[in-house]
């Protein structure tokens, strides 16, 4: 009887390990993964170490009917889902697909803001874990991805930064972002998700 219990426990543990291994590799979402009416709402707040609030509000994105397919509203724009799910052709991407625990890569980004300021980010990324994470919108299995590096811009700004992104495959995006950049602390969290 004792041996049968040990065998049963061993089989259960092997099954759990097998499930964990399969679930910790995630491919980039495709067009077929999105559905009409799907909606995400985040709250965000950015504060300096002196207590100055530089950003505070909400951001909503929704999948809508767009031309001959689906699009996603982002601010005042609507972007085709086919563009959002197009594989990023870069040796230094934001997300290096497929995601899996322990994966590392370099992320680099050059940008121009609305006022004409140019800037760049250079970060080292690592996937630290894949586990249940709870945010205001609920509890999701999520990857913890840590980015560390620098941000600079054409106005002389130069700051070290650390970002931690919680990416949840079930919602096809991040559920929380925590960023420390110089004297600025920013948090963005998913507060609503509906399908």
Contact map, one row per residue, 1 for C-alpha under 8 A:
111110000000000000000000000000000000000000000000000000000000000000000000000000000000000000000000000000000000000000000000000000000000000000000000000000000000000000000000000000000000000000000000000
111111000000000000000000000000000000000000000000000000000000000000000000000000000000000000000000000000000000000000000000000000000000000000000000000000000000000000000000000000000000000000000000000
111111100000000000000000000000000000000000000000000000000000000000000000000000000000000000000000000000000000000000000000000000000000000000000000000000000000000000000000000000000000000000000000000
111111110000000000000000000000000000000000000000000000000000000000000000000000000000000000000000000000000000000000000000000000000000000000000000000000000000000000000000000000000000000000000000000
111111111000000000000000000000000000000000000000000000000000000000000000000000000000000000000000000000000000000000000000000000000000000000000000000000000000000000000000000000000000000000000000000
011111111100000000000000000000000000000000000000000000000000000000000000000000000000000000000000000000000000000000000000000000000000000000000000000000000000000000000000000000000000000000000000000
001111111110000000000000000000000000000000000000000000000000000000000000000000000000000000000000000000000000000000000000000000000000000000000000000000000000000000000000000000000000000000000000000
000111111111000000000000000000000000000000000000000000000000000000000000000000000000000000000000000000000000000000000000000000000000000000000000000000000000000000000000000000000000000000000000000
000011111111100000000000000000000000000000000000000000000000000000000000000000000000000000000000000000000000000000000000000000000000000000000000000000000000000000000000000000000000000000000000000
000001111111110000000000000000000000000000000000000000000000000000000000000000000000000000000000000000000000000000000000000000000000000000000000000000000000000000000000000000000000000000000000000
000000111111111000000000000000000000000000000000000000000000000000000000000000000000000000000000000000000000000000000000000000000000000000000000000000000000000000000000000000000000000000000000000
000000011111111100000000000000000000000000000000000000000000000000000000000000000000000000000000000000000000000000000000000000000000000000000000000000000000000000000000000000000000000000000000000
000000001111111110000000000000000000000000000000000000000000000000000000000000000000000000000000000000000000000000000000000000000000000000000000000000000000000000000000000000000000000000000000000
000000000111111111000000000000000000000000000000000000000000000000000000000000000000000000000000000000000000000000000000000000000000000000000000000000000000000000000000000000000000000000000000000
000000000011111111100000000000000000000000000000000000000000000000000000000000000000000000000000000000000000000000000000000000000000000000000000000000000000000000000000000000000000000000000000000
000000000001111111110000000000000000000000000000000000000000000000000000000000000000000000000000000000000000000000000000000000000000000000000000000000000000000000000000000000000000000000000000000
000000000000111111111000000000000000000000000000000000000000000000000000000000000000000000000000000000000000000000000000000000000000000000000000000000000000000000000000000000000000000000000000000
000000000000011111111100000000000000000000000000000000000000000000000000000000000000000000000000000000000000000000000000000000000000000000000000000000000000000000000000000000000000000000000000000
000000000000001111111110000000000000000000000000000000000000000000000000000000000000000000000000000000000000000000000000000000000000000000000000000000000000000000000000000000000000000000000000000
000000000000000111111111000000000000000000000000000000000000000000000000000000000000000000000000000000000000000000000000000000000000000000000000000000000000000000000000000000000000000000000000000
000000000000000011111111100000000000000000000000000000000000000000000000000000000000000000000000000000000000000000000000000000000000000000000000000000000000000000000000000000000000000000000000000
000000000000000001111111100000000000000000000000000000000000000000000000000000000000000000000000000000000000000000000000000000000000000000000000000000000000000000000000000000000000000000000000000
000000000000000000111111110000000000000000000000000000000000000000000000000000000000000000000000000000000000000000000000000000000000000000000000000000000000000000000000000000000000000000000000000
000000000000000000011111110000000000000000000000000000000000000000000000000000000000000000000000001110000000000000000000000000000100000000000000000000000000000000000000000000000000000000000000000
000000000000000000001111111000000000000000000000000000000000000000000000000000000000000000000000011110000000000000000000000000000000000000000000000000000000000000000000000000000000000000000000000
000000000000000000000011111100000000000000000000000000000000000000000000000000000000000000000000111100000000000000000000000000000000000000000000000000000000000000000000100000000000000000000000000
000000000000000000000000111110000000000000000000000000000000000000000000000000000000000000000000111000000000000000000000000000000000000000000000000000000000000000000000000000000000000000000000000
000000000000000000000000011111000000000000000000000000000000000000000000000000000000101000000000110000000000000000000000000000000000000000000000000000000000000000000000000000000000000000000000000
000000000000000000000000001111101000000000000000000000000000000000000000000000000000100000000000000000000000000000000000000000000000000000000000000000000000000000000000000100000000000000000000000
000000000000000000000000000111111100000000000000000000000000000000000000000000000000110000000000000000000000000000000000000000000000000000000000000000000000000000000000000000000000000000000000000
000000000000000000000000000011111100000000000000000000000000000000000000000000001100100000000000000000000000000000000000000000000000000000000000000000000000000000000000000000000000000000000000000
000000000000000000000000000001111110000000000000000000000000000000000000000000000000000000000000000000000000000000000000000000000000000000000000000000000000000000000000000000000000000000000000000
000000000000000000000000000011111110000000000000000000000000000000000000000000000000000000000000000000000000000000000000000000000000000000000000000000000000000000000000000000000000000000000000000
000000000000000000000000000001111111010000000000000000000000001000000000000000001000000000000000000000000000000000000000000000000000000000000000000000000000000000000000000000000000000000000000000
000000000000000000000000000000011111110000000000000000000000001000000100000000000000000000000000000000000000000000000000000000000000000000000000000000000000000000000000000000000000000000000000001
000000000000000000000000000000000111110000000000000000000000001110000100000000000000000000000000000000000000000000000000000000000000000000000000000000000000000000000000000000000000000000000000001
000000000000000000000000000000000011111000000000000000000000011100000000000000000000000000000000000000000000000000000000000000000000000000000000000000000000000000000000000000000000000000000000011
000000000000000000000000000000000111111100000000000000000000011000000000000000000000000000000000000000000000000000000000000000000000000000000000000000000000000000000000000000000000000000000000111
000000000000000000000000000000000000111110000000000000000001111000000000000000000000000000000000000000000000000000000000000000000000000000000000000000000000000000000000000000000000000000000001111
000000000000000000000000000000000000011111000000000000000001110000000000000000000000000000000000000000000000000000000000000000000000000000000000000000000000000000000000000000000000000000000111110
000000000000000000000000000000000000001111100000000000000111100000000000000000000000000000000000000000000000000000000000000000000000000000000000000000000000000000000000000000000000000000000111100
000000000000000000000000000000000000000111110000000000000111000000000000000000000000000000000000000000000000000000000000000000000000000000000000000000000000000000000000000000000000000000011111000
000000000000000000000000000000000000000011111000000000011110000000000000000000000000000000000000000000000000000000000000000000000000000000000000000000000000000000000000000000000000000000011110000
000000000000000000000000000000000000000001111100000000111110000000000000000000000000000000000000000000000000000000000000000000000000000000000000000000000000000000000000000000000000000001111000000
000000000000000000000000000000000000000000111110000011111000000000000000000000000000000000000000000000000000000000000000000000000000000000000000000000000000000000000000000000000000000001110000000
000000000000000000000000000000000000000000011111000011110000000000000000000000000000000000000000000000000000000000000000000000000000000000000000000000000000000000000000000000000000000111100000000
000000000000000000000000000000000000000000001111111111100000000000000000000000000000000000000000000000000000000000000000000000000000000000000000000000000000000000000000000000000000000111000000000
000000000000000000000000000000000000000000000111111111000000000000000000000000000000000000000000000000000000000000000000000000000000000000000000000000000000000000000000000000000000001110000000000
000000000000000000000000000000000000000000000011111100000000000000000000000000000000000000000000000000000000000000000000000000000000000000000000000000000000000000000000000000000000001110000000000
000000000000000000000000000000000000000000000011111100000000000000000000000000000000000000000000000000000000000000000000000000000000000000000000000000000000000000000000000000000000000000000000000
000000000000000000000000000000000000000000000011111110000000000000000000000000000000000000000000000000000000000000000000000000000000000000000000000000000000000000000000000000000000000000000000000
000000000000000000000000000000000000000000000011111111000000000000000000000000000000000000000000000000000000000000000000000000000000000000000000000000000000000000000000000000000000000000000000000
000000000000000000000000000000000000000000001111001111110000000000000000000000000000000000000000000000000000000000000000000000000000000000000000000000000000000000000000000000000000000000000000000
000000000000000000000000000000000000000000001111000111110000000000000000000000000000000000000000000000000000000000000000000000000000000000000000000000000000000000000000000000000000000000000000000
000000000000000000000000000000000000000000011110000011111000000000000000000000000000000000000000000000000000000000000000000000000000000000000000000000000000000000000000000000000000000000000000000
000000000000000000000000000000000000000000111100000011111100000000000000000000000000000000000000000000000000000000000000000000000000000000000000000000000000000000000000000000000000000000000000000
000000000000000000000000000000000000000000111000000000111110000000000000000000000000000000000000000000000000000000000000000000000000000000000000000000000000000000000000000000000000000000000000000
000000000000000000000000000000000000000011110000000000011111000000000000000000000000000000000000000000000000000000000000000000000000000000000000000000000000000000000000000000000000000000000000000
000000000000000000000000000000000000000011110000000000001111100000000000001000000000000000000000000000000000000000000000000000000000000000000000000000000000000000000000000000000000000000000000000
000000000000000000000000000000000000001111000000000000000111110000000000111000000000000000000000000000000000000000000000000000000000000000000000000000000000000000000000000000000000000000000000000
000000000000000000000000000000000000001110000000000000000011111000000001111000000000000000000000000000000000000000000000000000000000000000000000000000000000000000000000000000000000000000000000000
000000000000000000000000000000000000111100000000000000000001111100000001110000000000000000000000000000000000000000000000000000000000000000000000000000000000000000000000000000000000000000000000000
000000000000000000000000000000000111111000000000000000000000111110000111100000000000000000000000000000000000000000000000000000000000000000000000000000000000000000000000000000000000000000000000000
000000000000000000000000000000000001100000000000000000000000011111000111100000000000000000000000000000000000000000000000000000000000000000000000000000000000000000000000000000000000000000000000000
000000000000000000000000000000000001000000000000000000000000001111111110000000000000000000000000000000000000000000000000000000000000000000000000000000000000000000000000000000000000000000000000000
000000000000000000000000000000000000000000000000000000000000000111111110000001010000000000000000000000000000000000000000000000000000000000000000000000000000000000000000000000000000000000000000000
000000000000000000000000000000000000000000000000000000000000000011111100000000000000000000000000000000000000000000000000000000000000000000000000000000000000000000000000000000000000000000000000000
000000000000000000000000000000000000000000000000000000000000000011111100000000000000000000000000000000000000000000000000000000000000000000000000000000000000000000000000000000000000000000000000000
000000000000000000000000000000000000000000000000000000000000000011111110000000011000000000000000000000000000000000000000000000000000000000000000000000000000000000000000000000000000000000000000000
000000000000000000000000000000000011000000000000000000000000001111111111000000011000000000000000000000000000000000000000000000000000000000000000000000000000000000000000000000000000000000000000000
000000000000000000000000000000000000000000000000000000000000001111001111100001111100000000000000000000000000000000000000000000000000000000000000000000000000000000000000000000000000000000000000000
000000000000000000000000000000000000000000000000000000000000111100000111110001111000000000000000000000000000000000000000000000000000000000000000000000000000000000000000000000000000000000000000000
000000000000000000000000000000000000000000000000000000000001111100000011111111100000000000000000000000000000000000000000000000000000000000000000000000000000000000000000000000000000000000000000000
000000000000000000000000000000000000000000000000000000000001110000000001111111100000000000000000000000000000000000000000000000000000000000000000000000000000000000000000000000000000000000000000000
000000000000000000000000000000000000000000000000000000000011100000000000111111000000000000000000000000000000000000000000000000000000000000000000000000000000000000000000000000000000000000000000000
000000000000000000000000000000000000000000000000000000000000000000000000111111000000000000000000000000000000000000000000000000000000000000000000000000000000000000000000000000000000000000000000000
000000000000000000000000000000000000000000000000000000000000000000000000111111100000000000000000000000000000000000000000000000000000000000000000000000000000000000000000000000000000000000000000000
000000000000000000000000000000000000000000000000000000000000000001000011111111110000000000000000000000000000000000000000000000000000000000000000000000000000000000000000000000000000000000000000000
000000000000000000000000000000000000000000000000000000000000000000000011110011111011000000000000000000000000000000000000000000000000000000000000000000000000000000000000000000000000000000000000000
000000000000000000000000000000000000000000000000000000000000000001001111000001111111000000000000000000000000000000000000000000000000000000000000000000000000000000000000000000000000000000000000000
000000000000000000000000000000100100000000000000000000000000000000001111000000111111100000000000000000000000000000000000000000000000000000000000000000000000000000000000000000000000000000000000000
000000000000000000000000000000100000000000000000000000000000000000000010000000011111110000000000000000000000000000000000000000000000000000000000000000000000000000000000000000000000000000000000000
000000000000000000000000000000000000000000000000000000000000000000000000000000111111110000000000000000000000000000000000000000000000000000000000000000000000000000000000000000000000000000000000000
000000000000000000000000000000000000000000000000000000000000000000000000000000111111110000000000000000000000000000000000000000000000000000000000000000000000000000000000000000000000000000000000000
000000000000000000000000000111100000000000000000000000000000000000000000000000001111111000000000000000000000000000000000000000000000000000000000000000000000000000000000000000000000000000000000000
000000000000000000000000000001000000000000000000000000000000000000000000000000000111111100000000000000000000000000000000000000000000000000000000000000000000000000000000000000000000000000000000000
000000000000000000000000000100000000000000000000000000000000000000000000000000000000111110000000000000000000000000000000000000000000000000000000000000000000000000000000000000000000000000000000000
000000000000000000000000000000000000000000000000000000000000000000000000000000000000011111001000000000000000000000000000000000000000000000000000000000000000000000000000000000000000000000000000000
000000000000000000000000000000000000000000000000000000000000000000000000000000000000001111101000000000000000000000000000000000000000000000000000000000000000000000000000000000000000000000000000000
000000000000000000000000000000000000000000000000000000000000000000000000000000000000000111111000000000000000000000000000000000000000000000000000000000000000000000000000000000000000000000000000000
000000000000000000000000000000000000000000000000000000000000000000000000000000000000000011111000000000000100000000000000000000000000000000000000000000000000000000000000000000000000000000000000000
000000000000000000000000000000000000000000000000000000000000000000000000000000000000000001111100000000001111100000000000000000000000000000000000000000000000000000000000000000000000000000000000000
000000000000000000000000000000000000000000000000000000000000000000000000000000000000000111111111000000000111000000000000000000000000000000000000000000000000000000000000000000000000000000000000000
000000000000000000000000000000000000000000000000000000000000000000000000000000000000000000011111000000000011000000000000000000000000000000000000000000000000000000000000000000000000000000000000000
000000000000000000000000000000000000000000000000000000000000000000000000000000000000000000001111101000000000000000000000000000000000000000000000000000000000000000000000000000000000000000000000000
000000000000000000000000000000000000000000000000000000000000000000000000000000000000000000001111111000001000000000000000000000000000000000000000000000000000000000000000000000000000000000000000000
000000000000000000000000011100000000000000000000000000000000000000000000000000000000000000000011111000000000000000000000000000000000000000000000000000000000000000000000000000000000000000000000000
000000000000000000000000111100000000000000000000000000000000000000000000000000000000000000000001111100000000000000000000000000000000000000000000000000000000000000000000000000000000000000000000000
000000000000000000000001111000000000000000000000000000000000000000000000000000000000000000000011111110100000000000000000000000100000000000000000000000000000000000000000000000000000000000000000000
000000000000000000000001110000000000000000000000000000000000000000000000000000000000000000000000011111100000000000000000000000100100000000000010000000000000000000000000000000000000000000000000000
000000000000000000000001100000000000000000000000000000000000000000000000000000000000000000000000001111100000000000000000000000111100000000000010000000000000000000000000000000000000000000000000000
000000000000000000000000000000000000000000000000000000000000000000000000000000000000000000000000000111110000000000000000000001111000000000000000000000000000000000000000000000000000000000000000000
000000000000000000000000000000000000000000000000000000000000000000000000000000000000000000000000001111111000000000000000000001100000000000000000000000000000000000000000000000000000000000000000000
000000000000000000000000000000000000000000000000000000000000000000000000000000000000000000000000000001111100000000000000000111100000000000000000000000000000000000000000000000000000000000000000000
000000000000000000000000000000000000000000000000000000000000000000000000000000000000000000010001000000111110000000000000000111000000000000000000000000000000000000000000000000000000000000000000000
000000000000000000000000000000000000000000000000000000000000000000000000000000000000000000111000000000011111000000000000011110000000000000000000000000000000000000000000000000000000000000000000000
000000000000000000000000000000000000000000000000000000000000000000000000000000000000000000011100000000001111100000000000111110000000000000000000000000000000000000000000000000000000000000000000000
000000000000000000000000000000000000000000000000000000000000000000000000000000000000000000011100000000000111110000000001111000000000000000000000000000000000000000000000000000000000000000000000000
000000000000000000000000000000000000000000000000000000000000000000000000000000000000000000010000000000000011111000000001110000000000000000000000000000000000000000000000000000000000000000000000000
000000000000000000000000000000000000000000000000000000000000000000000000000000000000000000000000000000000001111100000111100000000000000000000000000000000000000000000000000000000000000000000000000
000000000000000000000000000000000000000000000000000000000000000000000000000000000000000000000000000000000000111110000111000000000000000000000000000000000000000000000000000000000000000000000000000
000000000000000000000000000000000000000000000000000000000000000000000000000000000000000000000000000000000000011111111110000000000000000000000000000000000000000000000000000000000000000000000000000
000000000000000000000000000000000000000000000000000000000000000000000000000000000000000000000000000000000000001111111100000000000000000000000000000000000000000000000000000000000000000000000000000
000000000000000000000000000000000000000000000000000000000000000000000000000000000000000000000000000000000000000111111000000000000000000000000000000000000000000000000000000000000000000000000000000
000000000000000000000000000000000000000000000000000000000000000000000000000000000000000000000000000000000000000111111000000000000000000000000000000000000000000000000000000000000000000000000000000
000000000000000000000000000000000000000000000000000000000000000000000000000000000000000000000000000000000000000111111100000000000000000000000000000000000000000000000000000000000000000000000000000
000000000000000000000000000000000000000000000000000000000000000000000000000000000000000000000000000000000000000111111110000000000000000000000000000000001110000000000000000000000000000000000000000
000000000000000000000000000000000000000000000000000000000000000000000000000000000000000000000000000000000000011110011111000000000000000000000000000000001100000000000000000000000000000000000000000
000000000000000000000000000000000000000000000000000000000000000000000000000000000000000000000000000000000000011100001111100000000000000000000000000000111100000000000000000000000000000000000000000
000000000000000000000000000000000000000000000000000000000000000000000000000000000000000000000000000000000001111000000111110000000000000000000000000000111000000000000000000000000000000000000000000
000000000000000000000000000000000000000000000000000000000000000000000000000000000000000000000000000000000011110000000011111000000000000000000000000011110000000000000000000000000000000000000000000
000000000000000000000000000000000000000000000000000000000000000000000000000000000000000000000000000000000111100000000001111100000000000000000000000011100000000000000000000000000000000000000000000
000000000000000000000000000000000000000000000000000000000000000000000000000000000000000000000000000000000111000000000000111110000000000000000000001111000000000000000000000000000000000000000000000
000000000000000000000000000000000000000000000000000000000000000000000000000000000000000000000000000000011110000000000000011111000000000000000000001110000000000000000000000000000000000000000000000
000000000000000000000000000000000000000000000000000000000000000000000000000000000000000000000000000000011110000000000000001111100000000000000000111100000000000000000000000000000000000000000000000
000000000000000000000000000000000000000000000000000000000000000000000000000000000000000000000000000001111000000000000000000111110000000000000000111000000000000000000000000000000000000000000000000
000000000000000000000000000000000000000000000000000000000000000000000000000000000000000000000000001111110000000000000000000011111000000000000011110000000000000000000000000000000000000000000000000
000000000000000000000000000000000000000000000000000000000000000000000000000000000000000000000000000011000000000000000000000001111100000000000011110000000000000000000000000000000000000000000000000
000000000000000000000000000000000000000000000000000000000000000000000000000000000000000000000000000011000000000000000000000000111110000000000111100000000000000000000000000000000000000000000000000
000000000000000000000001000000000000000000000000000000000000000000000000000000000000000000000000000110000000000000000000000000011111000000001111000000000000000000000000000000000000000000000000000
000000000000000000000000000000000000000000000000000000000000000000000000000000000000000000000000000000000000000000000000000000001111100000001110000000000000000000000000000000000000000000000000000
000000000000000000000000000000000000000000000000000000000000000000000000000000000000000000000000000000000000000000000000000000000111110000111100000000000000000000000000000000000000000000000000000
000000000000000000000000000000000000000000000000000000000000000000000000000000000000000000000000000000000000000000000000000000000011111000111100000000000000000000000100000000000000000000000000000
000000000000000000000000000000000000000000000000000000000000000000000000000000000000000000000000000000000000000000000000000000000001111111110000000000000000000000000000000000000000000000000000000
000000000000000000000000000000000000000000000000000000000000000000000000000000000000000000000000000000000000000000000000000000000000111111100000000000000000000000000000000000110000000000001110000
000000000000000000000000000000000000000000000000000000000000000000000000000000000000000000000000000000000000000000000000000000000000011111000000000000000000000000000000000000000000000000001111000
000000000000000000000000000000000000000000000000000000000000000000000000000000000000000000000000000000000000000000000000000000000000011111100000000000000000000000000000000000000000000000000111100
000000000000000000000000000000000000000000000000000000000000000000000000000000000000000000000000000000000000000000000000000000000000011111110000000000000000000000000000000000000000000000000010000
000000000000000000000000000000000000000000000000000000000000000000000000000000000000000000000000000000000000000000000000000000000001111011111000000000000000000000000000000000000000000000000000000
000000000000000000000000000000000000000000000000000000000000000000000000000000000000000000000000000000000000000000000000000000000001110001111100000000000000000000000001010000000000000000000000000
000000000000000000000000000000000000000000000000000000000000000000000000000000000000000000000000000000000000000000000000000000000111100000111110000000000000000000000001110000000000000000000000000
000000000000000000000000000000000000000000000000000000000000000000000000000000000000000000000000000000000000000000000000000000001111100000011111000000000000000000000111100000000000000000000000000
000000000000000000000000000000000000000000000000000000000000000000000000000000000000000000000000000110000000000000000000000000111110000000001111100000000000000000001111000000000000000000000000000
000000000000000000000000000000000000000000000000000000000000000000000000000000000000000000000000000000000000000000000000000000111100000000000111110000000000000000011110000000000000000000000000000
000000000000000000000000000000000000000000000000000000000000000000000000000000000000000000000000000000000000000000000000000011111000000000000011111000000000000000011110000000000000000000000000000
000000000000000000000000000000000000000000000000000000000000000000000000000000000000000000000000000000000000000000000000000011110000000000000001111100000000000001111000000000000000000000000000000
000000000000000000000000000000000000000000000000000000000000000000000000000000000000000000000000000000000000000000000000001111000000000000000000111110000000000001110000000000000000000000000000000
000000000000000000000000000000000000000000000000000000000000000000000000000000000000000000000000000000000000000000000000001110000000000000000000011111000000000111100000000000000000000000000000000
000000000000000000000000000000000000000000000000000000000000000000000000000000000000000000000000000000000000000000000000111100000000000000000000001111100000000111000000000000000000000000000000000
000000000000000000000000000000000000000000000000000000000000000000000000000000000000000000000000000000000000000000000000111000000000000000000000000111110000011110000000000000000000000000000000000
000000000000000000000000000000000000000000000000000000000000000000000000000000000000000000000000000000000000000000000011110000000000000000000000000011111000111110000000000000000000100000000000000
000000000000000000000000000000000000000000000000000000000000000000000000000000000000000000000000000000000000000000000011100000000000000000000000000001111101111000000000000000000000000000000000000
000000000000000000000000000000000000000000000000000000000000000000000000000000000000000000000000000000000000000000001111000000000000000000000000000000111111110000000000000000000000000000000000000
000000000000000000000000000000000000000000000000000000000000000000000000000000000000000000000000000000000000000000001110000000000000000000000000000000011111100000000000000000000000000000000000000
000000000000000000000000000000000000000000000000000000000000000000000000000000000000000000000000000000000000000000001000000000000000000000000000000000001111100000000000000000000000000000000000000
000000000000000000000000000000000000000000000000000000000000000000000000000000000000000000000000000000000000000000000000000000000000000000000000000000011111110000000000000000000000000000000000000
000000000000000000000000000000000000000000000000000000000000000000000000000000000000000000000000000000000000000000000000000000000000000000000000000000111111111000000000000000000000000000000000000
000000000000000000000000000000000000000000000000000000000000000000000000000000000000000000000000000000000000000000000000000000000000000000000000000001111001111100000000000000000000000000000000000
000000000000000000000000000000000000000000000000000000000000000000000000000000000000000000000000000000000000000000000000000000000000000000000000000001110000111110000000000000000000110000000000000
000000000000000000000000000000000000000000000000000000000000000000000000000000000000000000000000000000000000000000000000000000000000000000000000000111100000011111000000000000000000110000000000000
000000000000000000000000000000000000000000000000000000000000000000000000000000000000000000000000000000000000000000000000000000000000000000000000000111100000001111100000000000000011110000000000000
000000000000000000000000000000000000000000000000000000000000000000000000000000000000000000000000000000000000000000000000000000000000000000000000011110000000000111110000000000000011100000000000000
000000000000000000000000000000000000000000000000000000000000000000000000000000000000000000000000000000000000000000000000000000000000000000000000011100000000000011111000000000001111000000000000000
000000000000000000000000000000000000000000000000000000000000000000000000000000000000000000000000000000000000000000000000000000000000000000000001111000000000000001111100000000001110000000000000000
000000000000000000000000000000000000000000000000000000000000000000000000000000000000000000000000000000000000000000000000000000000000000000000011110000000000000000111110000001111100000000000000000
000000000000000000000000000000000000000000000000000000000000000000000000000000000000000000000000000000000000000000000000000000000000100000000111100000000000000000011111000001111000000000000000000
000000000000000000000000000000000000000000000000000000000000000000000000000000000000000000000000000000000000000000000000000000000000000000000111100000000000000000001111100111110000000000000000000
000000000000000000000000000000000000000000000000000000000000000000000000000000000000000000000000000000000000000000000000000000000000000000011110000000000000000000000111111111100000000000000000000
000000000000000000000000010000000000000000000000000000000000000000000000000000000000000000000000000000000000000000000000000000000000000000001100000000000000000000000011111110000000000000000000000
000000000000000000000000000000000000000000000000000000000000000000000000000000000000000000000000000000000000000000000000000000000000000000011000000000000000000000000001111100000000000000000000000
000000000000000000000000000000000000000000000000000000000000000000000000000000000000000000000000000000000000000000000000000000000000000000000000000000000000000000000001111111000000000000000000100
000000000000000000000000000010000000000000000000000000000000000000000000000000000000000000000000000000000000000000000000000000000000000000000000000000000000000000000011111111000000000000000000000
000000000000000000000000000000000000000000000000000000000000000000000000000000000000000000000000000000000000000000000000000000000000000000000000000000000000000000000011101111100000000000000000000
000000000000000000000000000000000000000000000000000000000000000000000000000000000000000000000000000000000000000000000000000000000000000000000000000000000000000000001111001111111000000000000100000
000000000000000000000000000000000000000000000000000000000000000000000000000000000000000000000000000000000000000000000000000000000000001000000000000000000000000000001111000011111000000000001100000
000000000000000000000000000000000000000000000000000000000000000000000000000000000000000000000000000000000000000000000000000000000000001000000000000000000000000000001110000001111100000000111100000
000000000000000000000000000000000000000000000000000000000000000000000000000000000000000000000000000000000000000000000000000000000000000000000000000000000000000000111100000001111110000001111000000
000000000000000000000000000000000000000000000000000000000000000000000000000000000000000000000000000000000000000000000000000000000000000000000000000000000000000000111000000000011111000011110000000
000000000000000000000000000000000000000000000000000000000000000000000000000000000000000000000000000000000000000000000000000000000000000000000000000000000000000011110000000000001111100111100000000
000000000000000000000000000000000000000000000000000000000000000000000000000000000000000000000000000000000000000000000000000000000000000000000000000000000000000011100000000000000111111111000000000
000000000000000000000000000000000000000000000000000000000000000000000000000000000000000000000000000000000000000000000000000000000000000000000000000000100000001111000000000000000011111110000000000
000000000000000000000000000000000000000000000000000000000000000000000000000000000000000000000000000000000000000000000000000000000000000000000000000000000000001110000000000000000001111100000000000
000000000000000000000000000000000000000000000001100000000000000000000000000000000000000000000000000000000000000000000000000000000000000000000000000000000000000000000000000000000001111110000000000
000000000000000000000000000000000000000000000111100000000000000000000000000000000000000000000000000000000000000000000000000000000000000000000000000000000000000000000000000000000011111111000000000
000000000000000000000000000000000000000000000111100000000000000000000000000000000000000000000000000000000000000000000000000000000000000000000000000000000000000000000000000000000111101111100000000
000000000000000000000000000000000000000000011110000000000000000000000000000000000000000000000000000000000000000000000000000000000000000000000000000000000000000000000000000000001111000111110000000
000000000000000000000000000000000000000000011100000000000000000000000000000000000000000000000000000000000000000000000000000000000000000000000000000000000000000000000000000000011110000011111000000
000000000000000000000000000000000000000001111000000000000000000000000000000000000000000000000000000000000000000000000000000000000000000000000000000000000000000000000000000000011100000001111100000
000000000000000000000000000000000000000001110000000000000000000000000000000000000000000000000000000000000000000000000000000000000000001100000000000000000000000000000000000000111000000000111110000
000000000000000000000000000000000000000111100000000000000000000000000000000000000000000000000000000000000000000000000000000000000000001110000000000000000000000000000000000001110000000000011111100
000000000000000000000000000000000000000111100000000000000000000000000000000000000000000000000000000000000000000000000000000000000000001111000000000000000000000000000000000000000000000000001111100
000000000000000000000000000000000000001111000000000000000000000000000000000000000000000000000000000000000000000000000000000000000000000110000000000000000000000000000000000000000000000000000111110
000000000000000000000000000000000000011110000000000000000000000000000000000000000000000000000000000000000000000000000000000000000000000010000000000000000000000000000000001000000000000000000111111
000000000000000000000000000000000000111100000000000000000000000000000000000000000000000000000000000000000000000000000000000000000000000000000000000000000000000000000000000000000000000000000001111
000000000000000000000000000000000011111000000000000000000000000000000000000000000000000000000000000000000000000000000000000000000000000000000000000000000000000000000000000000000000000000000000111
